Amino acid sequence: FQKNVPVAIIFGFFQVISVVNLYKYVTSLNRKMKRLFESIQYQDFAITFKADNKLGESFRDLNNDLNAVIHSFNQVRAEREATLHFINAIIQQINVGILSYDTEGKIEINNQAANKLLKVYRLKHISDIEKQNPSIFECIASLKSGEPKLLSLPENDLSFSVTEIQMRGRKIRLVAIHNIRSELQIKEL
C-alpha cells in the first residue's frame, strides 16, 4: 500500500490541475458569452475576441466566429443607419409637408416643407402648432385616418390627409400637407 501512495499523490495532483484548468476553461467561455450578450443587449459592438488565441485552435475558431457575429451586427446597424439617413434626406427634399406624431403628441418626423406650410420654426410637440395656428391644429387633430380635409387660409389653401399606423406597438399618425392654392388657381383659369 505504501508503494502506491506516491502514485496516488501524483494522480491526485494531476486531477487537481485538471479540475482547475477545466474551471478556467468554462469560466473563460462563460465570460465570452456574457460579453457577447451584453454587447448585443446594449448595442455596443466595439468589442473583439482574441485574448486567449494561445489556448488552442478551438479558442481561435471560437474567437473568429464571435468576431464574425459582432462584425455582422455592425454591418446591419450601419446599413440600417444609412437607410434611415437616406429616407430622412428624401423626406426633407419632397415638396409635400410630412409630419408624424405619437399618441402623446410628440413629433417623430417633420420635414422643411411642413415647417414652411405650418409657419413654425421647430416642432417638438403637436401642441406647438396650436400656439402658432389654432385652426391648423384643430384640422389635424379632428382628421380621421384616410379622410382628406381642405383648409383655406389667407396665404394658402392646405389639403391635409392622415394615416394611422402601428409601429412596434405604438400608434403613429402620419400627416401629409399639400399647398393646393396653385392647383386651384390653374383650375379656375
N, C-alpha and C positions, 0 to 999 in steps of 0.2 A: 504494500500500500504506500510506503514511503517513497518508492521509486516513481510512483505516478503523481506525487504532489507537485514537483516542478512542471510536469507536463500540464497538469490541471491549472496551475498558476499562469503558465504561458497561454493556454487555451482561454482562460478567463480574461486575461489581459487583452487578447485579440477580440474577444466578444465585447468587452467594454469599448474598445476602439471602434468596432463595427457599429455598435449602437450609437455612439457619439457621432460618427460620420453619417449614419442614416438620419439622425435627428437634424444635423446641419443641412443635409440634402433636402429633407422635407420642409424644413423651415425656410430654406432658400427659395424653393418652389412656391411656398405659400406667400412669401414676401413679393415675389414676382407677380403672382396672380393678384395680390392686393393692390400693388402699384398699377397694374393694368386696369383693374376695375375702377380704381379711384380716378385714373386719368380719363376713363370713359365717362364716369359719373360727373366729373367736373369739367369735361371737355377740354382738358389740358393735355395736349398731345406733344409736348416738348420733351418727353422722356425718351430715353433709348435704353436698350438692354444689351449690355456687353461685359459687365464687370466680372462675370465668372466663366468666360470662354475657356479659361485654363482648366476647368473641371472636366473637360472632355467634349467629344463630338456631339453627344446628345444635348448638352447645355448650349453648345454653339448653335445647333439646329433650332433649339427652343428659342434662343435669343433672336436668331434671324427671323423666325416665324412671328414672334411677338413684335419685332420691329416692323415687319411687313404689315401686321394688323394696324399698328399705330400710323404707319405711312398711309394705309387705305383710309383710315378715319380722317387724316389730314387732307387727303385729296378730296374726299366727299365734302368736308367742310369748306374747303377752298372753292370747289365747284358751286356749292350752294350759295356762298357769299358772292361769287361772281355773277351768278344768275340773279340774285336779289339786286345787285348793283345795276345790272343790265335792265331789269324790269323797272327799277326806280328811274333810270335815265329815260326810258320810254315814257313812263308816266309823266315825267317832268316836261317832256317835249311836245306832248299832244295838246291840241287847242281846246279840248273838252276839259272842263273842270272835274276833277276826281277828288272825292272826299270819302273817307271811311271812318267810322267810329263804332265803339263797342256800346254795350248796354249801359255802361256808366257815363257815357258821353265823351270818353277820352278819344281824341283824334289819333288814328293809327297812320293814315296816309292822307296827304293832301298835296296837290301839285300847284305850280305857279299860276296856272290858268284859273284854278278855283280861288286862290287868293285874290287874283285880279278881279274876277267876276263878283266875288263877295265883298270886295274892298276891305280886306283885312291883311295886315302885315304878317301876323303869326297866329296860328291856331293851335291851341293845346287842348281845348275842350269845346264841345259843340255850343256851350253857352256863350262862348266868345262871339259867336255870330249874332246872338240875341242882343248883346250890348251894342254892336255896330248897326245891325239892321233887323229889327224885330219881325218885320213881315217875311223876310227870307227865312229866318229861324222857324217861324210858325209854319211856313210852307214845307220846309224839310221835315219838321217834327210830325206834321199831320199826314205826310205821304205814306201810303201803303205800298208794299212791295209790288213792283210791276205796274204801278199806276203812274202815268206821267201827269205833270201839272205845269201850267204856264203861269208865270208871274210877270206882270207888266210894271216896270219901274220907269221913272223919268228918263234914265240914261240907257236902260237895257230892257229887252224882253227876254226873260230867262225861262228855259224849259228845264224842269227837274224830273229825274226818274230815280227810283230807289230799288235796289235789290238787296234782299236779306240773305246772308249765307251763314252757315255754321262752320266754324274753323276751330278744330281741336276743342270741341265742347263749348265754344263761346259763340254768341250771336253777334254778327257784324253787319252793320248797314253800310252799303256802298252806294254813294250818291253820285250821279252824273249830272253835270250842269252845262247847258248849252246856251250861248247867246244867239237867239234866233232873230234878232232885230233885222239884220241884213237880209235874211231869207224872207222875212215878212215884207220888207220894202221891195224886194225883187218881185214877189208875188203880187203886190199891189200894183206895180208898174205893168 
